Amino acid sequence: MTQSNRSSNGRTPIWRAIANALRMDIAENRYKPGDKLPTEAVLSERFGVNRHTVRHALSALVEEGLVHTRRGAGAFVKSVPAEYPLGKRMRFHQNLRQAGRLPSKRTLSLESRPATEEEADRLKIPTGDTICVRHGVSLTDGHPIALSISHFPEARLPGIAQALAEETSITKALAKAGVTDFTRSSTRIRAVLADATQALRLQVREGAPLLYSTGLDVDGDGMPVEYGMTWFCGERMTLTFEED
């Protein structure tokens, strides 16, 4: 919907002036991509107007694609999606640093348990063999961009559970377990919608688009060292395919 820049008396509407001021704040990096804007109450006090007028200004910025809102969380400056190349040698930290981003990971949970028949088949181990399962969240510039669940065969990777407890980097953890190099043997991707738990972890709305990826990493002998499932935040990530 196109909205007039002028009121009937020829003056710029207050809500438009507020939108212009916020747009300038964003352009001058007072608020950077991913930052939360001040609350409606704070903006109302800053500009000396009621919340309805502030809400009108924010709606204009949302319509322009400059800002997005999350119910109960507030208004945020839209982030430029981070490009993440998918290839035979996928390295989270290295890939994002090359894109000029600051990557980090957090481990949400870590457990050792018997492998199900399906998990054992993927990892080429006997059903019931112990696997280490890591649930984690990946971040760039401090903002969550992906959730992951990774499975590792403990018998094939001595000390992997302890290594994962010490390292957030899977590459470093695998190196501690004796795997100095590994490659991606297969990747499958499809679109899904965020459930309530995923939305909470990724700080997006329930039903937001996610890119669901499954992949198998193998060592130099072609033996599986990790089977991973990742849910990428669609609005914050652009997945690109590269030939190695």
Backbone as JSON, one array per atom type, in Angstrom:
{
  "sequence": "MTQSNRSSNGRTPIWRAIANALRMDIAENRYKPGDKLPTEAVLSERFGVNRHTVRHALSALVEEGLVHTRRGAGAFVKSVPAEYPLGKRMRFHQNLRQAGRLPSKRTLSLESRPATEEEADRLKIPTGDTICVRHGVSLTDGHPIALSISHFPEARLPGIAQALAEETSITKALAKAGVTDFTRSSTRIRAVLADATQALRLQVREGAPLLYSTGLDVDGDGMPVEYGMTWFCGERMTLTFEED",
  "N": [[0.84, -1.19, 0.0], [0.65, 2.16, -0.93], [1.66, 5.08, 0.7], [0.96, 8.47, 1.36], [3.43, 11.06, 1.38], [2.88, 13.52, 2.34], [0.73, 15.48, 4.4], [-2.68, 16.75, 4.39], [-2.36, 19.48, 4.72], [0.03, 20.0, 3.58], [2.28, 19.51, 5.09], [4.88, 17.35, 6.36], [3.77, 14.27, 7.59], [3.73, 13.39, 11.09], [4.3, 10.71, 11.74], [5.68, 9.93, 9.48], [7.95, 11.54, 9.62], [9.12, 10.46, 11.89], [9.66, 7.88, 10.98], [11.54, 8.56, 9.0], [13.59, 9.55, 10.63], [14.34, 7.27, 12.08], [15.14, 5.68, 9.97], [17.4, 7.08, 9.17], [18.97, 6.73, 11.46], [19.48, 4.0, 11.24], [20.85, 3.93, 8.78], [23.15, 5.27, 9.49], [24.32, 3.48, 11.13], [23.66, 3.48, 13.83], [21.81, 1.74, 14.71], [22.34, -1.53, 14.0], [22.23, -4.24, 11.52], [20.1, -6.76, 12.67], [19.92, -5.69, 15.22], [17.85, -4.79, 17.99], [15.25, -2.44, 17.95], [14.48, 0.51, 19.94], [11.82, 0.28, 22.39], [8.26, 0.8, 21.81], [7.32, 2.5, 23.77], [9.63, 3.86, 24.59], [10.35, 5.13, 22.19], [8.1, 6.71, 21.84], [8.41, 8.52, 23.92], [10.82, 9.69, 23.16], [10.15, 11.04, 20.74], [7.97, 12.5, 21.5], [5.3, 11.73, 21.08], [2.23, 9.75, 20.73], [1.82, 6.15, 21.19], [0.51, 5.01, 19.04], [1.19, 6.6, 16.85], [3.93, 6.07, 16.69], [3.79, 3.37, 16.14], [2.68, 3.46, 13.61], [4.79, 4.58, 12.17], [6.74, 2.56, 12.43], [5.43, 0.52, 11.07], [5.58, 1.46, 8.48], [8.33, 1.19, 8.0], [8.56, -1.54, 8.17], [7.04, -2.26, 5.95], [8.69, -1.33, 3.96], [10.67, -3.16, 4.11], [12.83, -2.79, 5.73], [12.77, -3.19, 8.42], [11.76, -5.73, 10.76], [9.16, -7.25, 12.69], [8.54, -9.06, 15.75], [6.12, -10.8, 17.44], [5.58, -9.92, 20.74], [8.27, -9.56, 21.14], [9.36, -7.32, 19.86], [10.66, -4.76, 17.61], [13.0, -5.2, 14.96], [16.05, -4.49, 13.24], [16.4, -5.5, 9.95], [18.44, -8.22, 9.08], [21.19, -8.69, 6.83], [21.21, -11.51, 4.85], [23.44, -14.15, 5.68], [25.88, -15.64, 3.64], [26.33, -19.04, 3.02], [28.41, -21.46, 2.0], [27.88, -24.67, 0.55], [29.67, -27.52, 0.3], [32.15, -30.08, -0.41], [33.92, -29.8, 1.67], [32.8, -28.63, 4.31], [33.04, -26.12, 6.59], [32.12, -24.57, 9.36], [33.0, -22.25, 10.98], [35.15, -21.27, 9.41], [33.91, -20.78, 6.91], [32.04, -18.71, 7.48], [33.66, -16.69, 8.51], [35.11, -16.03, 6.25], [33.13, -14.77, 4.88], [32.98, -12.42, 6.17], [31.75, -12.45, 8.63], [31.1, -12.96, 12.19], [31.46, -15.92, 13.62], [29.98, -18.31, 15.91], [29.35, -20.99, 18.26], [27.06, -22.82, 20.32], [26.72, -25.4, 22.68], [23.87, -27.19, 23.34], [22.99, -29.59, 24.45], [24.45, -32.76, 25.34], [24.88, -36.15, 24.87], [25.45, -39.67, 25.44], [24.36, -42.65, 23.97], [22.64, -45.75, 23.03], [22.63, -46.57, 19.54], [19.87, -46.23, 17.32], [18.25, -48.44, 14.95], [18.04, -47.12, 12.48], [19.84, -44.96, 12.8], [22.21, -46.38, 13.18], [22.46, -47.61, 10.7], [22.95, -45.4, 9.04], [25.42, -44.53, 10.02], [26.96, -46.73, 9.62], [27.4, -48.76, 11.59], [26.97, -51.34, 14.13], [23.61, -51.94, 15.21], [22.65, -50.54, 18.27], [25.19, -49.95, 19.12], [27.21, -47.54, 20.83], [26.52, -44.1, 20.46], [27.44, -40.65, 20.26], [25.5, -37.86, 20.84], [24.94, -34.64, 19.86], [23.28, -31.65, 20.55], [22.94, -28.46, 19.24], [23.36, -24.85, 18.81], [23.97, -22.54, 16.26], [25.58, -19.42, 15.68], [25.83, -16.15, 14.21], [27.55, -13.16, 14.32], [26.5, -12.89, 16.83], [23.82, -13.55, 16.63], [21.31, -16.06, 16.46], [21.4, -18.55, 13.95], [21.04, -21.13, 13.15], [19.91, -24.41, 14.1], [21.08, -27.54, 15.31], [21.51, -31.13, 15.18], [23.74, -33.59, 15.87], [25.26, -36.74, 15.16], [27.61, -39.06, 16.33], [29.81, -41.83, 15.91], [30.96, -43.58, 18.62], [32.78, -45.73, 19.02], [34.3, -45.7, 16.72], [35.45, -43.26, 16.94], [37.43, -42.62, 19.21], [37.22, -41.03, 22.33], [35.57, -38.95, 21.51], [33.29, -37.94, 22.8], [34.29, -36.58, 25.07], [35.87, -34.74, 23.73], [33.94, -33.21, 22.37], [32.72, -32.08, 24.53], [34.62, -30.33, 25.32], [35.14, -28.71, 23.13], [33.5, -26.38, 21.01], [33.67, -26.31, 18.33], [33.15, -28.58, 15.8], [34.99, -29.52, 13.94], [37.45, -29.23, 15.33], [36.92, -30.91, 17.48], [36.66, -33.41, 16.21], [39.25, -33.64, 15.25], [40.64, -34.0, 17.64], [39.76, -36.52, 18.18], [41.1, -37.98, 16.38], [40.52, -37.59, 13.67], [41.71, -35.91, 11.16], [40.97, -34.82, 8.78], [37.99, -34.48, 6.89], [35.19, -35.1, 4.73], [32.18, -34.0, 3.06], [29.84, -36.33, 2.14], [27.24, -36.54, 1.3], [24.36, -34.45, 0.88], [21.18, -33.27, 1.74], [18.4, -31.16, 1.19], [15.5, -29.42, 2.28], [12.52, -27.39, 2.47], [11.02, -26.28, 5.48], [8.72, -25.47, 8.18], [9.1, -23.46, 11.08], [8.73, -24.92, 14.28], [7.25, -24.41, 17.56], [9.28, -24.63, 19.53], [11.65, -24.48, 18.03], [11.3, -21.92, 16.96], [11.52, -20.38, 19.26], [14.19, -20.84, 20.03], [15.58, -19.87, 17.79], [14.74, -17.32, 17.68], [12.62, -16.4, 16.06], [9.39, -16.1, 14.46], [6.79, -18.49, 15.15], [6.25, -20.87, 12.65], [7.84, -19.63, 10.79], [9.92, -19.65, 7.81], [12.23, -22.3, 7.39], [15.32, -23.84, 6.41], [15.87, -27.12, 6.03], [18.46, -29.31, 6.49], [20.17, -32.33, 5.84], [23.09, -34.24, 6.37], [26.0, -36.23, 5.63], [29.15, -36.84, 6.89], [32.38, -38.05, 6.06], [35.42, -39.92, 6.72], [38.87, -40.16, 5.52], [38.9, -42.75, 4.59], [36.38, -43.15, 3.76], [34.56, -43.79, 5.72], [31.76, -43.15, 7.82], [31.78, -40.33, 9.98], [30.21, -38.43, 11.1], [26.76, -37.82, 11.3], [24.54, -35.39, 10.44], [21.84, -33.14, 11.26], [20.39, -30.15, 10.33], [18.75, -27.08, 10.95], [18.34, -24.31, 9.25], [17.89, -20.8, 9.61], [15.72, -19.29, 7.5], [15.51, -16.55, 6.76], [17.91, -15.48, 7.47], [20.01, -16.77, 6.34], [21.72, -17.67, 3.36], [22.07, -20.34, 1.36], [24.62, -21.66, -0.59], [25.78, -23.57, -3.35], [28.81, -25.12, -3.96], [31.35, -26.3, -6.16], [33.9, -28.52, -5.4]],
  "CA": [[0.0, 0.0, 0.0], [1.43, 3.39, -1.02], [1.17, 6.08, 1.64], [1.4, 9.81, 0.98], [4.48, 11.67, 2.19], [2.42, 14.82, 2.81], [-0.64, 15.55, 4.92], [-3.54, 17.64, 3.6], [-1.89, 20.87, 4.82], [1.33, 20.12, 2.93], [3.38, 19.21, 5.99], [5.22, 15.93, 6.5], [3.11, 13.67, 8.76], [4.64, 13.08, 12.2], [4.76, 9.31, 11.66], [6.66, 9.87, 8.4], [9.17, 12.16, 10.14], [9.72, 9.48, 12.8], [10.22, 6.82, 10.12], [12.75, 9.1, 8.39], [14.63, 9.65, 11.66], [14.8, 5.91, 12.36], [15.85, 5.23, 8.79], [18.71, 7.72, 9.24], [19.7, 6.04, 12.53], [19.92, 2.71, 10.7], [21.83, 4.21, 7.74], [24.39, 5.71, 10.13], [24.78, 2.36, 11.97], [23.3, 3.55, 15.25], [21.19, 0.42, 14.87], [22.91, -2.37, 12.97], [21.41, -5.39, 11.17], [19.87, -7.69, 13.76], [19.69, -4.98, 16.48], [16.47, -4.49, 18.38], [14.97, -1.01, 18.1], [13.86, 0.85, 21.23], [10.41, -0.07, 22.5], [7.31, 1.86, 21.44], [7.25, 3.47, 24.88], [10.84, 4.69, 24.55], [10.27, 5.97, 21.0], [7.05, 7.7, 22.09], [9.0, 9.55, 24.77], [11.85, 10.39, 22.38], [9.58, 11.93, 19.74], [6.88, 13.27, 22.08], [4.04, 11.36, 20.43], [1.64, 8.56, 21.32], [2.33, 4.89, 20.64], [-0.12, 4.75, 17.76], [1.99, 7.28, 15.83], [5.17, 5.3, 16.57], [3.43, 2.1, 15.48], [2.49, 3.8, 12.19], [6.12, 4.76, 11.6], [7.37, 1.25, 12.35], [4.75, -0.23, 10.01], [6.13, 1.93, 7.2], [9.66, 0.6, 7.84], [8.32, -2.96, 7.89], [6.57, -2.34, 4.57], [9.86, -1.09, 3.11], [11.6, -4.28, 4.24], [13.99, -2.36, 6.51], [12.57, -3.65, 9.8], [10.75, -6.77, 10.94], [8.68, -7.32, 14.07], [8.18, -10.36, 16.29], [5.12, -10.61, 18.48], [6.07, -10.07, 22.1], [9.71, -9.33, 21.23], [9.67, -5.97, 19.44], [11.03, -4.48, 16.22], [14.42, -5.45, 14.73], [16.6, -4.13, 11.93], [16.58, -6.72, 9.17], [19.82, -8.62, 8.8], [21.54, -9.15, 5.49], [21.46, -12.95, 5.0], [24.82, -14.62, 5.56], [26.04, -16.67, 2.62], [26.99, -20.22, 3.57], [28.64, -22.4, 0.9], [27.79, -26.1, 0.79], [30.59, -28.24, -0.56], [32.69, -31.29, 0.2], [34.58, -29.45, 2.93], [32.0, -27.61, 4.99], [33.63, -25.72, 7.86], [31.24, -23.48, 9.8], [33.71, -21.03, 11.36], [35.92, -20.78, 8.27], [33.01, -20.26, 5.87], [31.43, -17.43, 7.86], [34.72, -15.67, 8.62], [35.42, -15.59, 4.89], [32.03, -13.9, 4.47], [33.04, -11.22, 6.99], [30.87, -12.59, 9.79], [31.71, -13.48, 13.41], [30.72, -17.14, 13.94], [30.14, -18.95, 17.22], [28.45, -22.11, 18.48], [26.78, -23.19, 21.71], [26.2, -26.74, 22.86], [22.65, -27.2, 24.15], [23.02, -30.83, 25.22], [25.39, -33.76, 24.86], [24.59, -37.42, 25.52], [25.86, -40.92, 24.82], [23.26, -43.61, 24.06], [22.69, -46.74, 21.96], [22.11, -46.13, 18.25], [18.71, -46.92, 16.77], [18.56, -49.16, 13.71], [18.22, -46.13, 11.41], [21.09, -44.24, 13.06], [23.31, -47.32, 12.95], [22.58, -47.8, 9.26], [23.57, -44.21, 8.48], [26.81, -44.44, 10.46], [27.61, -48.01, 9.32], [27.79, -49.41, 12.83], [25.92, -52.26, 14.57], [22.52, -51.38, 16.01], [22.92, -50.62, 19.7], [26.5, -49.37, 19.43], [27.07, -46.23, 21.47], [26.78, -42.9, 19.68], [27.39, -39.39, 20.99], [24.54, -36.98, 20.18], [25.1, -33.24, 20.26], [22.31, -30.64, 20.13], [23.62, -27.17, 19.32], [22.87, -23.68, 18.09], [25.03, -21.77, 15.6], [25.3, -17.99, 15.66], [26.72, -15.26, 13.48], [27.46, -11.81, 14.88], [25.71, -12.95, 18.05], [22.42, -13.87, 16.37], [21.16, -17.47, 16.1], [21.1, -18.76, 12.53], [20.76, -22.53, 12.85], [19.89, -25.44, 15.13], [21.64, -28.77, 14.75], [21.65, -32.36, 15.94], [24.81, -34.36, 15.23], [25.48, -38.08, 15.69], [28.99, -39.51, 16.14], [30.04, -43.2, 16.38], [32.01, -43.48, 19.64], [33.81, -46.75, 18.85], [35.15, -45.27, 15.6], [36.05, -41.98, 17.3], [37.76, -42.67, 20.64], [37.33, -39.75, 23.03], [34.79, -37.9, 20.86], [32.37, -37.32, 23.76], [35.06, -35.62, 25.85], [36.3, -33.68, 22.82], [32.8, -32.34, 22.12], [32.47, -31.35, 25.78], [35.66, -29.31, 25.43], [35.19, -27.87, 21.94], [32.25, -26.09, 20.3], [33.97, -26.58, 16.92], [33.15, -30.01, 15.48], [36.26, -29.8, 13.27], [38.47, -29.4, 16.37], [36.58, -32.11, 18.27], [37.01, -34.58, 15.4], [40.71, -33.71, 15.22], [41.06, -34.6, 18.91], [39.4, -37.93, 18.13], [41.94, -38.64, 15.38], [40.1, -37.33, 12.29], [42.32, -34.63, 10.8], [40.28, -34.29, 7.61], [36.75, -35.18, 6.56], [34.47, -34.46, 3.64], [30.74, -34.24, 2.99], [29.55, -37.31, 1.1], [25.89, -36.31, 0.79], [23.58, -33.37, 1.5], [19.8, -33.16, 1.25], [17.8, -29.94, 1.74], [14.11, -29.14, 1.96], [11.94, -26.3, 3.24], [10.09, -26.63, 6.55], [8.27, -24.33, 8.98], [9.59, -23.54, 12.45], [7.77, -25.22, 15.33], [7.32, -23.45, 18.67], [10.59, -24.73, 20.18], [12.65, -23.94, 17.1], [11.08, -20.48, 16.88], [12.06, -19.78, 20.48], [15.65, -20.92, 19.98], [16.11, -19.06, 16.69], [14.19, -15.97, 17.83], [11.77, -16.08, 14.93], [8.0, -16.42, 14.75], [6.39, -19.85, 14.85], [5.83, -20.95, 11.25], [8.81, -18.97, 9.91], [10.56, -20.62, 6.92], [13.55, -22.83, 7.72], [15.9, -24.77, 5.45], [16.27, -28.32, 6.77], [19.52, -29.99, 5.78], [20.78, -33.52, 6.43], [24.35, -34.49, 5.69], [26.88, -37.26, 6.16], [30.57, -36.57, 6.73], [33.18, -39.28, 6.11], [36.87, -39.73, 6.82], [39.62, -40.46, 4.3], [38.59, -44.12, 4.13], [34.97, -43.21, 3.38], [33.73, -44.24, 6.83], [31.04, -42.03, 8.43], [32.22, -39.81, 11.28], [29.13, -37.59, 11.64], [25.52, -37.6, 10.56], [23.99, -34.18, 11.03], [20.59, -32.52, 10.83], [20.49, -28.72, 10.62], [17.63, -26.23, 10.58], [18.84, -22.95, 9.03], [16.9, -19.72, 9.59], [15.62, -18.9, 6.09], [15.68, -15.12, 6.51], [19.25, -15.04, 7.87], [21.03, -17.57, 5.67], [21.62, -18.02, 1.95], [22.9, -21.5, 1.11], [25.12, -21.71, -1.95], [26.45, -24.83, -3.66], [30.09, -24.93, -4.61], [32.06, -27.5, -6.57], [35.26, -28.55, -4.85]],
  "C": [[0.89, 1.25, 0.0], [0.8, 4.46, -0.13], [1.76, 7.44, 1.28], [2.46, 10.33, 1.93], [4.03, 12.99, 2.8], [1.01, 14.71, 3.35], [-1.41, 16.56, 4.09], [-3.08, 19.09, 3.65], [-0.48, 21.04, 4.25], [2.51, 19.82, 3.82], [3.64, 17.7, 6.02], [4.52, 15.37, 7.73], [4.12, 13.28, 9.82], [5.18, 11.66, 12.08], [5.83, 9.15, 10.58], [7.99, 10.46, 8.85], [9.89, 11.2, 11.08], [10.36, 8.35, 12.01], [11.51, 7.3, 9.47], [13.9, 9.17, 9.38], [15.2, 8.27, 11.97], [15.58, 5.35, 11.18], [17.27, 5.81, 8.77], [19.58, 7.06, 10.32], [20.28, 4.73, 12.02], [21.02, 2.93, 9.65], [23.18, 4.6, 8.33], [24.9, 4.7, 11.16], [24.58, 2.58, 13.46], [22.57, 2.27, 15.65], [21.65, -0.43, 13.7], [21.99, -3.55, 12.65], [21.33, -6.39, 12.32], [19.59, -7.01, 15.09], [18.2, -4.79, 16.72], [16.32, -2.97, 18.52], [14.4, -0.73, 19.48], [12.36, 0.5, 21.22], [9.52, 1.1, 22.07], [7.23, 2.93, 22.51], [8.44, 4.42, 24.84], [10.8, 5.63, 23.34], [9.2, 7.04, 21.16], [7.6, 8.86, 22.91], [10.03, 10.37, 23.99], [11.25, 11.42, 21.44], [8.39, 12.74, 20.25], [5.53, 13.0, 21.43], [3.45, 10.14, 21.14], [2.14, 7.29, 20.6], [1.72, 4.57, 19.27], [0.69, 5.37, 16.63], [3.3, 6.54, 15.6], [4.91, 4.01, 15.81], [3.25, 2.31, 13.97], [3.84, 3.93, 11.5], [6.83, 3.42, 11.42], [6.75, 0.4, 11.24], [5.28, 0.16, 8.64], [7.5, 1.31, 6.94], [9.56, -0.9, 7.57], [7.92, -3.15, 6.44], [7.72, -2.15, 3.58], [10.83, -2.26, 3.14], [12.85, -3.94, 5.03], [13.97, -2.93, 7.92], [11.6, -4.83, 9.78], [10.37, -6.84, 12.41], [8.39, -8.76, 14.45], [7.25, -10.14, 17.46], [5.72, -10.88, 19.86], [7.55, -9.78, 22.26], [10.11, -7.93, 20.8], [10.02, -5.88, 17.96], [12.55, -4.6, 16.07], [14.82, -4.98, 13.33], [16.85, -5.43, 11.18], [18.05, -6.97, 8.9], [20.0, -8.96, 7.33], [21.87, -10.64, 5.62], [22.94, -13.29, 4.82], [24.89, -15.71, 4.51], [26.84, -17.83, 3.21], [27.16, -21.24, 2.46], [28.54, -23.85, 1.35], [28.7, -26.81, -0.21], [31.11, -29.47, 0.14], [33.37, -31.02, 1.53], [33.84, -28.28, 3.58], [32.6, -27.34, 6.36], [32.93, -24.45, 8.33], [32.02, -22.19, 10.07], [34.46, -20.43, 10.17], [35.02, -20.13, 7.22], [32.47, -18.88, 6.23], [32.47, -16.34, 8.04], [35.08, -15.14, 7.24], [34.35, -14.66, 4.34], [31.99, -12.62, 5.3], [32.14, -11.25, 8.2], [31.66, -13.15, 10.97], [30.92, -14.71, 13.86], [30.96, -17.61, 15.38], [29.11, -20.08, 17.32], [28.24, -22.31, 19.97], [26.25, -24.62, 21.73], [25.0, -26.67, 23.79], [22.56, -28.46, 25.01], [23.96, -31.82, 24.55], [25.1, -35.06, 25.6], [25.16, -38.58, 24.74], [24.74, -41.93, 25.04], [23.38, -44.63, 22.93], [22.06, -46.2, 20.67], [20.87, -46.92, 17.87], [19.13, -47.63, 15.47], [18.84, -48.18, 12.57], [19.53, -45.37, 11.57], [22.3, -45.12, 12.77], [23.54, -47.53, 11.46], [23.28, -46.61, 8.61], [25.06, -44.15, 8.79], [27.61, -45.7, 10.19], [28.22, -48.64, 10.56], [26.69, -50.39, 13.22], [24.85, -51.53, 15.37], [22.82, -51.58, 17.49], [24.28, -50.13, 20.1], [26.29, -47.96, 20.0], [27.4, -45.09, 20.49], [26.73, -41.7, 20.62], [26.49, -38.44, 20.19], [24.68, -35.58, 20.75], [23.98, -32.39, 19.68], [22.99, -29.28, 20.28], [22.9, -26.07, 18.57], [24.07, -22.95, 17.51], [24.62, -20.31, 15.51], [26.27, -17.27, 14.74], [26.47, -13.85, 13.96], [26.53, -11.78, 16.09], [24.26, -13.33, 17.87], [22.28, -15.33, 15.93], [20.75, -17.62, 14.64], [20.73, -20.21, 12.23], [20.74, -23.38, 14.12], [20.4, -26.73, 14.51], [21.58, -29.92, 15.74], [22.66, -33.22, 15.19], [25.01, -35.68, 15.95], [26.89, -38.55, 15.34], [29.15, -40.94, 16.67], [31.22, -43.24, 17.37], [33.12, -44.51, 19.45], [34.8, -46.36, 17.75], [35.94, -44.01, 15.95], [36.37, -41.96, 18.79], [37.92, -41.26, 21.24], [36.47, -38.64, 22.45], [33.85, -37.2, 21.85], [33.09, -36.25, 24.58], [35.5, -34.45, 24.98], [35.17, -32.69, 22.56], [32.42, -31.54, 23.37], [33.45, -30.19, 25.93], [35.64, -28.3, 24.29], [33.8, -27.61, 21.37], [32.43, -26.33, 18.8], [34.01, -28.08, 16.69], [34.44, -30.4, 14.78], [37.36, -30.06, 14.29], [38.19, -30.65, 17.2], [36.95, -33.37, 17.51], [38.53, -34.75, 15.33], [41.24, -34.35, 16.5], [40.77, -36.09, 18.95], [40.14, -38.67, 17.01], [41.56, -38.41, 13.94], [40.61, -35.95, 11.89], [41.69, -34.01, 9.57], [39.04, -35.13, 7.35], [36.05, -34.4, 5.47], [32.99, -34.81, 3.71], [30.46, -35.2, 1.84], [28.15, -37.13, 0.53], [25.22, -35.19, 1.57], [22.19, -33.37, 0.89], [19.17, -31.95, 1.95], [16.34, -29.86, 1.33], [13.6, -28.03, 2.88], [10.96, -26.84, 4.28], [9.68, -25.34, 7.26], [8.7, -24.53, 10.43], [8.47, -23.91, 13.41], [8.02, -24.27, 16.5], [8.7, -23.45, 19.34], [11.69, -24.15, 19.3], [12.53, -22.42, 17.0], [11.68, -19.77, 18.09], [13.58, -19.75, 20.44], [16.25, -19.98, 18.94], [15.62, -17.62, 16.73], [13.47, -15.52, 16.57], [10.33, -16.44, 15.31], [7.74, -17.9, 14.45], [5.83, -19.89, 13.42], [6.75, -20.24, 10.28], [9.5, -20.02, 9.04], [11.96, -21.01, 7.39], [14.01, -23.72, 6.56], [16.46, -25.95, 6.24], [17.26, -29.11, 5.94], [19.97, -31.23, 6.55], [22.05, -33.82, 5.66], [25.18, -35.54, 6.39], [28.32, -36.89, 5.85], [31.35, -37.86, 6.91], [34.66, -38.95, 6.2], [37.55, -40.12, 5.52], [39.37, -41.84, 3.74], [37.13, -44.27, 3.73], [34.05, -43.7, 4.47], [33.05, -43.04, 7.51], [31.6, -41.63, 9.8], [31.16, -38.91, 11.92], [27.93, -37.64, 10.7], [24.83, -36.42, 11.22], [22.68, -33.75, 10.42], [20.64, -31.06, 11.26], [19.26, -27.99, 10.12], [18.15, -24.79, 10.48], [17.68, -21.96, 9.01], [16.86, -19.14, 8.18], [15.9, -17.43, 5.83], [17.08, -14.63, 6.84], [20.36, -15.76, 7.13], [20.7, -17.74, 4.19], [22.59, -19.17, 1.71], [23.32, -21.52, -0.35], [25.86, -23.03, -2.15], [27.71, -24.55, -4.45], [30.69, -26.27, -5.0], [33.48, -27.42, -6.04], [36.26, -29.06, -5.88]]
}
